[in-house]
């Protein structure tokens, strides 16, 4: 799918929005997927923390901190990659 999009982009001189490209995702879908993935990741962290510490309250505390730190780290990760031209 990525290769198809790259080929389509190289063959087209007109910039397309996601609405014009049936293969692209609606931004709302991307947001919901991001939230659901973050929920799964945090749940995983809580379970692992619980198994390691044996204390559910500590596990939830770690999960809560992890939820926000990972979102913040991902934001800066994306901003840095936005400045890198490699692969565009």
DSSP file (Angstrom, degrees, kcal/mol; ACC not computed):
  #  RESIDUE AA STRUCTURE BP1 BP2  ACC     N-H-->O    O-->H-N    N-H-->O    O-->H-N    TCO  KAPPA ALPHA  PHI   PSI    X-CA   Y-CA   Z-CA
    1    1 A X     >        0   0    0      0, 0.0     4,-2.0     0, 0.0     5,-0.1   0.000 360.0 360.0 360.0 -41.0    0.0    0.0    0.0
    2    2 A X  H  >  +     0   0    0      2,-0.2     4,-2.5     1,-0.2     5,-0.2   0.925 360.0  49.8 -65.3 -43.2    2.8    2.4    0.8
    3    3 A X  H  > S+     0   0    0      1,-0.2     4,-2.5     2,-0.2    -1,-0.2   0.903 109.0  52.6 -62.0 -40.1    4.5    1.6   -2.5
    4    4 A X  H  > S+     0   0    0      1,-0.2     4,-2.6     2,-0.2    -1,-0.2   0.899 110.2  48.2 -61.2 -40.7    1.3    2.1   -4.4
    5    5 A X  H  X S+     0   0    0     -4,-2.0     4,-2.7     2,-0.2    -2,-0.2   0.896 110.6  50.8 -68.0 -39.6    0.9    5.6   -2.8
    6    6 A X  H  X S+     0   0    0     -4,-2.5     4,-2.0     2,-0.2    -2,-0.2   0.920 112.9  45.9 -63.2 -42.8    4.5    6.5   -3.6
    7    7 A X  H  X S+     0   0    0     -4,-2.5     4,-1.8     2,-0.2    -2,-0.2   0.922 113.5  49.3 -65.0 -44.0    4.0    5.5   -7.2
    8    8 A X  H  X S+     0   0    0     -4,-2.6     4,-0.9     1,-0.2    -2,-0.2   0.895 111.3  49.9 -62.9 -39.9    0.6    7.3   -7.4
    9    9 A X  H  < S+     0   0    0     -4,-2.7     3,-0.3     1,-0.2    -1,-0.2   0.866 110.8  49.2 -67.2 -36.1    2.2   10.4   -5.9
   10   10 A X  H  < S+     0   0    0     -4,-2.0    -1,-0.2     1,-0.2    -2,-0.2   0.813 112.0  48.7 -72.2 -29.5    5.1   10.4   -8.4
   11   11 A X  H  < S+     0   0    0     -4,-1.8     2,-0.5    -5,-0.1    -1,-0.2   0.605 104.6  69.7 -84.6 -11.9    2.7   10.0  -11.3
   12   12 A X     <  -     0   0    0     -4,-0.9     4,-0.1    -3,-0.3    -1,-0.0  -0.905  53.6-171.0-113.1 132.7    0.4   12.8  -10.2
   13   13 A X        +     0   0    0     -2,-0.5     2,-0.5     2,-0.1    -1,-0.1   0.565  69.4  85.1 -93.0 -10.3    1.4   16.5  -10.3
   14   14 A X  S    S-     0   0    0      1,-0.0     2,-0.3     0, 0.0    -2,-0.0  -0.797  81.5-126.3 -95.5 129.5   -1.7   17.5   -8.4
   15   15 A X        -     0   0    0     -2,-0.5     2,-0.3     1,-0.0    -2,-0.1  -0.579  28.9-153.7 -73.4 132.3   -1.6   17.3   -4.6
   16   16 A X        -     0   0    0     -2,-0.3     2,-0.2    -4,-0.1    -1,-0.0  -0.815   5.4-140.4-110.1 147.6   -4.5   15.3   -3.2
   17   17 A X    >>  -     0   0    0     -2,-0.3     4,-1.0     1,-0.1     3,-0.7  -0.486  37.9 -98.9 -91.9 172.4   -6.2   15.5    0.2
   18   18 A X  T 34 S+     0   0    0      1,-0.2     6,-0.3     2,-0.2     3,-0.2   0.816 123.4  60.8 -62.4 -28.2   -7.3   12.4    2.1
   19   19 A X  T 34 S+     0   0    0      1,-0.2    -1,-0.2     3,-0.0     7,-0.0   0.844 105.4  46.3 -67.3 -33.4  -10.8   13.0    0.7
   20   20 A X  T <4 S+     0   0    0     -3,-0.7     2,-0.7     1,-0.1    -1,-0.2   0.674 105.0  68.0 -82.3 -17.2   -9.6   12.6   -2.8
   21   21 A X    ><  -     0   0    0     -4,-1.0     3,-1.4    -3,-0.2    -1,-0.1  -0.899  65.7-162.7-109.1 109.2   -7.6    9.5   -2.1
   22   22 A X  T 3  S+     0   0    0     -2,-0.7    -1,-0.1     1,-0.3    -4,-0.1   0.666  88.8  58.9 -66.5 -15.8   -9.8    6.5   -1.2
   23   23 A X  T 3  S+     0   0    0      2,-0.1    -1,-0.3    -3,-0.0     2,-0.1   0.640  89.0  89.9 -87.6 -15.1   -6.8    4.7    0.3
   24   24 A X  S <  S-     0   0    0     -3,-1.4     2,-0.3    -6,-0.3    -7,-0.0  -0.443  78.1-115.5 -82.4 156.5   -6.1    7.3    2.9
   25   25 A X        -     0   0    0     -2,-0.1     2,-0.2     1,-0.1    -1,-0.1  -0.630  23.9-111.9 -90.4 147.8   -7.6    7.4    6.3
   26   26 A X    >>  -     0   0    0     -2,-0.3     4,-1.7     1,-0.1     3,-0.7  -0.577  29.8-123.1 -68.2 137.7   -9.9   10.1    7.7
   27   27 A X  H 3> S+     0   0    0      1,-0.2     4,-2.2    -2,-0.2     5,-0.2   0.831 111.7  59.2 -56.6 -32.3   -8.0   12.0   10.4
   28   28 A X  H 3> S+     0   0    0      1,-0.2     4,-2.3     2,-0.2    -1,-0.2   0.901 104.3  50.4 -62.9 -39.4  -10.8   11.1   12.9
   29   29 A X  H <> S+     0   0    0     -3,-0.7     4,-2.6     1,-0.2    -1,-0.2   0.907 109.4  51.4 -63.3 -41.6  -10.1    7.4   12.3
   30   30 A X  H  X S+     0   0    0     -4,-1.7     4,-2.3     2,-0.2    -2,-0.2   0.887 109.3  50.4 -62.6 -39.4   -6.4    8.1   12.9
   31   31 A X  H  X S+     0   0    0     -4,-2.2     4,-2.4     2,-0.2    -2,-0.2   0.935 111.5  47.1 -64.7 -46.1   -7.2    9.8   16.2
   32   32 A X  H  X S+     0   0    0     -4,-2.3     4,-2.6     1,-0.2    -2,-0.2   0.905 112.6  50.1 -63.2 -41.1   -9.4    7.0   17.4
   33   33 A X  H  X S+     0   0    0     -4,-2.6     4,-2.4     2,-0.2    -1,-0.2   0.903 110.2  50.7 -63.2 -40.5   -6.7    4.4   16.4
   34   34 A X  H  X S+     0   0    0     -4,-2.3     4,-2.3     2,-0.2    -2,-0.2   0.918 111.9  46.7 -63.0 -43.7   -4.1    6.4   18.3
   35   35 A X  H  X S+     0   0    0     -4,-2.4     4,-2.2     2,-0.2    -2,-0.2   0.920 113.2  48.3 -65.1 -43.7   -6.2    6.6   21.4
   36   36 A X  H  X S+     0   0    0     -4,-2.6     4,-2.1     1,-0.2    -2,-0.2   0.888 112.3  49.3 -65.7 -37.1   -7.0    2.9   21.3
   37   37 A X  H  X S+     0   0    0     -4,-2.4     4,-2.6     2,-0.2    -1,-0.2   0.901 110.4  50.1 -67.4 -40.3   -3.4    2.0   20.8
   38   38 A X  H  X S+     0   0    0     -4,-2.3     4,-2.5     2,-0.2    -2,-0.2   0.883 109.3  52.5 -65.1 -37.8   -2.3    4.2   23.7
   39   39 A X  H  X S+     0   0    0     -4,-2.2     4,-2.5     2,-0.2    -2,-0.2   0.928 110.7  47.0 -61.3 -45.9   -5.0    2.5   25.9
   40   40 A X  H  X S+     0   0    0     -4,-2.1     4,-2.2     2,-0.2    -2,-0.2   0.914 112.9  49.5 -63.0 -43.3   -3.6   -0.9   24.9
   41   41 A X  H  X S+     0   0    0     -4,-2.6     4,-2.1     2,-0.2    -2,-0.2   0.900 112.5  46.8 -63.1 -41.5    0.0    0.2   25.6
   42   42 A X  H  X S+     0   0    0     -4,-2.5     4,-2.5     2,-0.2    -2,-0.2   0.899 110.3  52.3 -68.6 -40.2   -0.9    1.6   29.0
   43   43 A X  H  X S+     0   0    0     -4,-2.5     4,-2.4     2,-0.2    -2,-0.2   0.903 109.2  51.2 -60.1 -41.4   -2.9   -1.5   29.9
   44   44 A X  H  X S+     0   0    0     -4,-2.2     4,-2.6     2,-0.2     5,-0.2   0.919 110.0  49.1 -60.9 -44.9    0.2   -3.6   29.0
   45   45 A X  H  X S+     0   0    0     -4,-2.1     4,-2.8     1,-0.2    -2,-0.2   0.900 110.5  50.7 -62.5 -41.3    2.4   -1.4   31.2
   46   46 A X  H  X S+     0   0    0     -4,-2.5     4,-2.4     2,-0.2    -2,-0.2   0.927 111.8  47.1 -63.1 -44.8   -0.1   -1.6   34.1
   47   47 A X  H  X S+     0   0    0     -4,-2.4     4,-2.4     2,-0.2    -2,-0.2   0.932 114.6  45.6 -63.7 -45.9   -0.2   -5.4   33.9
   48   48 A X  H  X S+     0   0    0     -4,-2.6     4,-2.4     1,-0.2     5,-0.2   0.922 113.4  50.2 -63.6 -43.1    3.6   -5.8   33.7
   49   49 A X  H  X S+     0   0    0     -4,-2.8     4,-3.1    -5,-0.2     5,-0.4   0.889 110.4  50.5 -61.9 -39.0    4.1   -3.3   36.5
   50   50 A X  H  X S+     0   0    0     -4,-2.4     4,-2.6     2,-0.2    -1,-0.2   0.912 111.1  48.2 -64.5 -43.4    1.6   -5.3   38.6
   51   51 A X  H  < S+     0   0    0     -4,-2.4    -2,-0.2     1,-0.2    -1,-0.2   0.887 117.4  42.2 -64.6 -38.3    3.4   -8.5   37.9
   52   52 A X  H  < S+     0   0    0     -4,-2.4    -2,-0.2    -5,-0.2    -1,-0.2   0.917 127.8  28.0 -75.3 -44.2    6.8   -7.0   38.8
   53   53 A X  H  < S-     0   0    0     -4,-3.1    -3,-0.2    -5,-0.2    -2,-0.2   0.781  87.9-141.1 -91.0 -27.8    5.7   -5.0   41.9
   54   54 A X     <  +     0   0    0     -4,-2.6     2,-0.5    -5,-0.4    -4,-0.1   0.533  69.9 107.3  77.9   5.3    2.8   -7.1   43.1
   55   55 A X     >  -     0   0    0     -6,-0.4     4,-2.1     1,-0.1    -1,-0.2  -0.963  55.7-160.9-123.7 117.9    1.0   -4.0   44.0
   56   56 A X  H  > S+     0   0    0     -2,-0.5     4,-2.4     1,-0.2     5,-0.2   0.871  92.0  54.3 -65.9 -37.9   -2.0   -2.8   41.9
   57   57 A X  H  > S+     0   0    0      1,-0.2     4,-1.9     2,-0.2    -1,-0.2   0.898 110.3  46.9 -65.2 -38.8   -1.9    0.8   43.1
   58   58 A X  H  > S+     0   0    0      2,-0.2     4,-2.6     1,-0.2    -1,-0.2   0.907 110.6  53.5 -65.6 -41.6    1.8    1.1   42.1
   59   59 A X  H  X S+     0   0    0     -4,-2.1     4,-2.5     1,-0.2    -2,-0.2   0.910 109.7  47.0 -60.7 -43.8    1.0   -0.5   38.8
   60   60 A X  H  X S+     0   0    0     -4,-2.4     4,-2.4     2,-0.2    -1,-0.2   0.873 110.7  52.9 -66.7 -36.5   -1.8    2.1   38.1
   61   61 A X  H  X S+     0   0    0     -4,-1.9     4,-2.2     2,-0.2    -2,-0.2   0.930 111.1  46.0 -62.8 -45.2    0.5    4.9   39.2
   62   62 A X  H  X S+     0   0    0     -4,-2.6     4,-2.8     1,-0.2    -2,-0.2   0.922 112.7  51.2 -62.6 -44.2    3.2    3.7   36.7
   63   63 A X  H  X S+     0   0    0     -4,-2.5     4,-2.1    -5,-0.2    -2,-0.2   0.883 109.4  49.9 -61.3 -39.8    0.6    3.3   34.0
   64   64 A X  H  X S+     0   0    0     -4,-2.4     4,-1.4     2,-0.2    -1,-0.2   0.924 113.6  44.6 -66.2 -44.7   -0.8    6.8   34.5
   65   65 A X  H  X S+     0   0    0     -4,-2.2     4,-2.5     1,-0.2     5,-0.2   0.931 113.5  51.5 -63.1 -44.9    2.7    8.4   34.4
   66   66 A X  H  X S+     0   0    0     -4,-2.8     4,-2.5     1,-0.2     5,-0.3   0.860 102.3  61.2 -61.2 -37.5    3.6    6.3   31.3
   67   67 A X  H  X S+     0   0    0     -4,-2.1     4,-1.3     1,-0.2    -1,-0.2   0.933 113.0  34.7 -55.8 -49.4    0.4    7.4   29.5
   68   68 A X  H  X S+     0   0    0     -4,-1.4     4,-2.2     2,-0.2    -2,-0.2   0.879 116.7  52.1 -78.0 -38.5    1.4   11.0   29.6
   69   69 A X  H  X S+     0   0    0     -4,-2.5     4,-2.8     1,-0.2     5,-0.2   0.897 109.9  49.6 -66.6 -38.0    5.1   10.6   29.1
   70   70 A X  H  X S+     0   0    0     -4,-2.5     4,-2.4    -5,-0.2    -1,-0.2   0.883 110.6  49.7 -68.8 -36.5    4.7    8.4   26.1
   71   71 A X  H  X S+     0   0    0     -4,-1.3     4,-2.1    -5,-0.3    -1,-0.2   0.918 113.7  46.4 -65.6 -41.3    2.3   10.8   24.4
   72   72 A X  H  X S+     0   0    0     -4,-2.2     4,-2.1     2,-0.2    -2,-0.2   0.929 113.4  47.9 -65.8 -45.5    4.8   13.7   25.1
   73   73 A X  H  X S+     0   0    0     -4,-2.8     4,-2.5     1,-0.2    -2,-0.2   0.903 111.1  51.3 -61.6 -41.2    7.7   11.7   23.8
   74   74 A X  H  X S+     0   0    0     -4,-2.4     4,-2.6     2,-0.2    -1,-0.2   0.897 106.6  54.6 -64.6 -39.6    5.8   10.7   20.7
   75   75 A X  H  X S+     0   0    0     -4,-2.1     4,-2.2     2,-0.2    -2,-0.2   0.951 112.6  41.9 -57.9 -50.9    4.9   14.3   20.0
   76   76 A X  H  X S+     0   0    0     -4,-2.1     4,-2.4     1,-0.2    -1,-0.2   0.871 111.6  56.3 -66.8 -35.5    8.5   15.4   20.1
   77   77 A X  H  X S+     0   0    0     -4,-2.5     4,-2.3    -5,-0.2    -1,-0.2   0.927 109.9  45.6 -58.0 -46.3    9.6   12.3   18.1
   78   78 A X  H  X S+     0   0    0     -4,-2.6     4,-1.8     2,-0.2    -2,-0.2   0.887 110.8  52.6 -65.4 -40.4    7.1   13.3   15.3
   79   79 A X  H  X S+     0   0    0     -4,-2.2     4,-0.7     2,-0.2    -1,-0.2   0.899 110.7  47.7 -64.8 -40.2    8.2   16.9   15.3
   80   80 A X  H >< S+     0   0    0     -4,-2.4     3,-1.2     1,-0.2     4,-0.5   0.941 112.0  49.0 -65.1 -46.7   11.9   15.8   14.9
   81   81 A X  H >< S+     0   0    0     -4,-2.3     3,-0.9     1,-0.3    -1,-0.2   0.797 102.0  64.1 -63.9 -27.6   11.0   13.4   12.1
   82   82 A X  H 3< S+     0   0    0     -4,-1.8    -1,-0.3     1,-0.2    -2,-0.2   0.775 101.6  51.0 -65.8 -24.8    9.0   16.2   10.4
   83   83 A X  T << S+     0   0    0     -3,-1.2     2,-0.5    -4,-0.7    -1,-0.2   0.576  92.3  89.3 -87.3 -11.0   12.3   18.1   10.0
   84   84 A X    <   -     0   0    0     -3,-0.9    -4,-0.0    -4,-0.5     0, 0.0  -0.782  57.5-166.2 -92.8 124.1   14.1   15.2    8.4
   85   85 A X    >   +     0   0    0     -2,-0.5     3,-1.9     2,-0.1    -1,-0.1   0.583  48.0 121.0 -85.1 -10.4   13.8   15.0    4.7
   86   86 A X  T 3  S+     0   0    0      1,-0.3    -2,-0.1     2,-0.1     0, 0.0  -0.303  79.2  14.2 -58.3 131.7   15.1   11.5    4.3
   87   87 A X  T 3         0   0    0      1,-0.0    -1,-0.3    -2,-0.0    -2,-0.1   0.479 360.0 360.0  85.8   3.8   12.6    9.2    2.7
   88   88 A X    <         0   0    0     -3,-1.9    -2,-0.1     0, 0.0    -1,-0.0   0.460 360.0 360.0 -92.0 360.0   10.3   11.8    1.4
